[in-house]
Amino acid sequence: MTSESRPDVPSRGTLVGVATGTPDGGVAIVRLSGARAFAIGRALAGELAAPRMLVRRPLRIGGSVEQGLVVAMPGPGSFTGEDVVELHLHAGVRNVAAVVTACLAHGAVAAGPGDFTRRAFEAGRLSLDEAEGIAAIIGAQTDAALQQARRLAAGELGRRVDALAQSLLELRAEVEANLDFPEDVEDVARASWRAALAEMRAEIDGWLARFEAGRRSRERARVVLAGPPNAGKSSLFNALLGRPRAIVAEVPGTTRDYVEAELELLGHACMLVDTAGLRDGGDPIERAGIERTRDQVEGADVLLWVEAADAEAVPLVADARAIVEIESKRDLGTRRGDRLGVIVAGARCGEGVEAVRTAIAQLVERDAAQAWIGLARHRDRASEAADELRRAQEQLEADALELAAFHLGAAAVRLAEIRGRSVLGPVGEDVLAQVFARFCIGK
């Protein structure tokens, strides 16, 4: 039975959209989803083949014929839970647009961003966190981001959230079972409740503590070179890139503004930033550059603090999350004495450059290893759940069992919202609109 004949399927428009990337590649896929998908498919391609069989069919487009491949997937077993037809055709902007126009002429409606995935969510084919994982796969800019997105789309976070929410509800049921006779609750039972609650809160706190590491590993790490003037920062910048990008001169204050360049480092995408030397004084232009340097240092994921071996040591004037101290210009023959943790770098002859690369990569990989795969929306709901658990702990300590049970239930609700559910069903329209607006049109 198809969507056309199932009374349980709501009546709404049949979507059409380009399911592949840009339509100027080799092959493009136009997707139809909805109650009239099969009817529109037959109008263009004639009789459809057995479900999930990809067959060649001539597509009648206006007054001409386009040779394509057609596959029909009946609901509810399709991605969207509705009847779906995919038309695989020759790519090309005009050709693809003509096929979409033909579908619209037969009664389809143009899909908006995320419309297909939203219907999959509404049909229960995937949860909201899994849908967000799909969007994250499409938008991934680093290998770590892609790996996290795949885990999110596969339901890894959702399974852990569901397990924790279930434990919360079971604990709430235990507490509520003793509301009428709180004086009969044994101390060992109360201790067990407190221990279980502390364990649950510790798990959520662990998620939140690892959120920033996850965010950083999903983005290009910002690696900033900073230090006093004429310390060899620009030479090291060029050496790390393997090409001359920044101007190098013996005159202090040569770099007046920060310079950025993308750097692929042992499989990690980074943004390398060269900055003006930090010192007091200088002309107004140099002072403006120094202020920008301080801004860059503040926003660094990894700070490369560079000092020249032939100059006096200066205090480290930064407090970045991860710092690599580098003593440069050792190739000039000067020696200042080794300091623990300092990487020797003679950028012009290549000495120590690989050690710097390795140090950066290790710091970036440390983020990936510690990362929580949850996104910002998941963090917000988890933080709210942690607050409710804290209140539940306070009420348990005060022997206010009814209030403790209330806060346990509220925490479970916050966790359910990560999955896209609320007490009354799916989360509100404003949340769904925000999530799916970030999708591309064909998804």
KAKAUR-V903603 format. One record per pair of residues at least 12 apart in sequence whose C-alpha atoms are under 7 Angstrom apart, sorted by the first residue. I is the first residue (numbers start at 1). J is the second residue. Records with the same first field share a line. If there is no record, write none. Layout:
I = J  J
This chain:
2 = 74  75  83
3 = 35  75  82  83
4 = 35  36
13 = 34  108  109
14 = 32  33  34  35  36  37  108  109
15 = 32  33  34  108  109  110  111
16 = 30  31  32  33  100  108  109  110  111
17 = 30  31  32  110  111  441  442
18 = 30  31  442
19 = 31  442  443
20 = 442
23 = 91  92  93  96
24 = 91  92  93
25 = 91  92
26 = 90  91
27 = 88  89  90  91
28 = 88  89  90  91
29 = 86  87  88  89
30 = 86  87  88
31 = 85  86  87
32 = 84  85  86
33 = 82  83  84  85
34 = 82  83  84
35 = 82  83
37 = 83  84  85
38 = 83  85
40 = 103  106
41 = 85
44 = 59  60
45 = 57  58  59  60
48 = 72
51 = 72  73  74
52 = 71  72  73
53 = 71
54 = 69  70  71
55 = 69  70  71
56 = 68  69  70
57 = 69  70
61 = 99  102
67 = 89
68 = 87  88  89
69 = 87  88  89
70 = 86  87  88
71 = 85  86  87
72 = 84  85  86
73 = 85
79 = 120  125
80 = 116  117  119  120  123  125
81 = 120  123  125
111 = 441
112 = 441
113 = 436  437  438  439  440  441  443
114 = 436  437  439  440  441  443
115 = 443
116 = 443
117 = 131  443
118 = 436
127 = 419  420
128 = 419  420
129 = 152  158  418  419
130 = 152  153  154  155
131 = 153
133 = 149  150  152  153
134 = 149  153
135 = 439
136 = 149
137 = 149  150
141 = 219
142 = 218  219  220  268  269
143 = 268
144 = 217  218  368
145 = 217  218
148 = 373
152 = 373
158 = 419
161 = 415
165 = 412  415
168 = 408  412
169 = 409  412
172 = 405  408  409
175 = 401  405
176 = 402  405
179 = 401  402
194 = 393
201 = 386  389
204 = 382  386
207 = 372
208 = 379
210 = 370  371  372
211 = 371  372  374
213 = 367  368  370  371
214 = 367  368  371  372  373
216 = 367
217 = 364  367  368
220 = 269  270  271
221 = 269  270  271  301
222 = 270  271  272  300  301  302
223 = 270  271  272  273  300  301  302  303
224 = 272  273  274  296  297  300  302  303  304
225 = 273  274  275  303  304  305  306
226 = 275  277  304  305  306
227 = 277  278  305  306  307
228 = 277  278  279  307
229 = 252  253  277  278  279
230 = 250  251  252
231 = 306  307  308  328
232 = 308  328  329
233 = 274  306
234 = 246  247  248  274
235 = 248  347  348
236 = 347
237 = 274
239 = 347
240 = 353
241 = 263
253 = 276  277  286
255 = 275  276
256 = 276  286  289
257 = 275  276  289
258 = 273  274  275  276  293
259 = 273  274  275
260 = 272  273  274
261 = 273
265 = 357  361
266 = 361
275 = 293
276 = 289  290  293
277 = 290
278 = 290
297 = 318
298 = 320
300 = 320
301 = 321  322
302 = 321  322  323
303 = 320  322  323  324
304 = 323  324  325  326
305 = 323  324  325  326
306 = 325  326  327  328
307 = 326  327  328
308 = 327  328  329
309 = 327  328  329  330  334  335  336
310 = 334  335  336
325 = 341  342  343
326 = 342  343  344  345
327 = 342  343  344  345
328 = 344  345  346
329 = 345  346
330 = 344  345  346
331 = 346  349
343 = 356
378 = 418
381 = 414  415  417  418
382 = 414  415
384 = 414
385 = 411  414  415
388 = 407  408  410  411
389 = 407  408  411
391 = 407
392 = 404  407  408
